Amino acid sequence: MKDAKRHISDDELDQLFRDAHAVEGSEPLFVPEFWSEMEAMLPTETKKRILLPWISLAATLALGLFLIYYPSNHSVITELAHQSTNDSVSNKNADTRIKEQQQLVSVVENTVKEETITTIKTKVQKIQVAPNLKKETNLALQDELVKTDSPDSNTEGLATDSIQLKEQVSNLEDLSFSKLDFIELKGNTDGIVIPEERLKKELPSLNNWYVELGPTLGQSPYLSNDTKRNLVAGAVLGAGYSVKMDQTSITFGLQARMEGFGGLNYQETNFSPGIVRSVSVKQLYSIDLPIKFGYQFGRSEIAFGVIPGIQLFMHGKEQITENQVVTRTASYTGKVQHSSTMSMEFGFQYYYRFAPTYSIGAKINADVLRPFHTDYYLGKAAGFPLNGQIVLRKTFGK
């Protein structure tokens, strides 16, 4: 008992394990299970391999994300790199082309007295004007073509051709380039170069923000007491973000809508006997969350839109009658009553880009949820009322 608290060293413990195994021909000091039981009592080493499956899973997810992201952006990066290389090479050759054009003009001036009008016209037609030349250089070139020392008929012919060439240069400067627009000129087009700065301004970016504003005109969800359908006029103001993938795009937005109603009324008779409260709705204010799936070709885009929304509040005229006598008339502004506040519209849209960052769009939507279809609202319910919108959109590159 006096050794009960004595510390056993590692050497003594090893000797104890060795004694546990009997030498050949002798009886073991301990039963065979003692060795396995003692080993089980020893602290086990932490298995570092337990992290291997998690590391493999993380690497697999990272590889999957890379494979998904890389193909959609590789073509864009390659295209931009190729475009940048071509632009730099073209800009280096711009000075050479200017000198060649000036030399050709000098040749025309020196031979104007010896050649016929037909020969002069042929030489003028061979002069190429590159859109990337500065405006001052173009004007200087045109002035050189007009200048001459001889007042004969050949000079007049050259001046006439120079004026025509000047008009062609002005037309080239007014051209607007887009991703799918190409310049078609007769003859050799090697001198045509589109500057990189101009391309950045003219070509729309892949992803962009936008704001749009426009009027709306539609049909009321209810027919009037005279069974006529009333028109609903209003306006929308919205903004959102568009993601483009090749020629397709998906757009998420947020827009505020105001609709002016005519002939939309509801009544409440659940008060004291003989008391009736009626409200004539004039304006309805709501928030929409439009989602658009589009396809682009050239400057145009066609799209299918899904427009869920929430009707926030209405404004109109309130009237209370008691025993068929009007006792109160006042303006009313409050939340939408006796109807679901959720709305849903499906529709088709068309946009045309008339400038690098401006588009005009036309939309036609059908109201498929019909939130005002309750017994409180007067008149005959109309199925799937339509509405149209004309909007002006401004985009901002990412």
C-alpha positions, 0 to 999 in steps of 0.5 A: 500500500505504501507504493500505491501512489508511486509513479510508474516510469515508462521503462517499468511499464514496458518491462511489465508488458514484456513479463506479460508474455511468458517465455517459451515453456513457462506459464504466462504471468498474465492472461493474453487479453491483458496486452490488448486491454492495456493497449486500449487504455493508452491514448490514441493518436489523433487521426489527421486523415479525418480532414482529407474528405473535407479537403477533397470536397472543398477542392471539388466545389472550387473546381466546379465553380471554376468550370461553370464560371470560366466558359462564360467569361473566357470568350469575352476576355479573349475577344477583348484581348484580341480587340485590344491587340488589333486596335494597338496595331491599327493605331501604330499604322495610322500615321503611315496611312496619313502620310500615304494619303498626303503623298497621294494628294501631292501626286494629284496636285502635281499632275493636275495640268497634264491629266484628264478629268477622268484620270483625276476622278479615278485618283480621287476615288482611290483615296481612303479616309479612315474614321479614326483620323482626327477631325483636324487631319480630315479637314486638312486633307480636304483643304489640300484637295481643294487647293490648286494653282490652275484655274482650268476645267481640270481644277474645277473637276477636282474641286467638285470631287473634293466637295463630294469626298468632304460630304462622305467624310462628314457622313463617316464621322456621324456613324454610330457603331454597335456590336452587330453593325458593320460598315460597308464601303465600295472598294478596299476597306483596309484603312477603316479602323474603329478607335478603342475609346469609341468602341467603349462608348458605343458598345453596351457592357455585358452587365449594367444598371438601368432606370426607366420611366414612362406612361401606362394605359390599360383596362379597369378590372371592373365594368361600370354600371353601364357595362362599359369598360373604363380606361386606366391611365398612369405612370411607372418609374423603375430601376434594376440590374441586367445580366447578359449571357451572349445574346440572352439576358435576365433582368431584375427590377423594382418599379413604382406604379401609379394608376388613375381609375375611373368607375372603380367603386366599393360599398360597405353596408355592415354598419348600423341599419340604413348606413352605407359607406362608399368609396370611389377609387381615383388613384392606386399606388403599388410596388412591382418586382419585374423579372424579364427574360430577353433575347437580343438581336442587333439593336433590338430585344424581345422579352417575356416579363413576369411582374409580381407586385404589392398594392400599397394604398389608394386615394379617392372620394368617400361618401356616407349616407344614412337612410339614403341621405348623404351625411358626409363627403370627404377625400379618402387615402388609405390602404387597399380594402376588401381585396388581396394586395398581391398582384401578378402580371404576365406580358411581352416586351420589345426594346430598341436601342437608338443610342449606346445607352438609351432604349425605348420599349413597349410592353403589353401585360395581362393581369392574371391575379385580379385582386379586386374581384370581391363582392364589395366592388360594384359592377361586373368583373372583367377577366384578364384586363390588359395594360400597355406601357411605353418607357424610355430606358437609360443604362449605366455600364458596370 
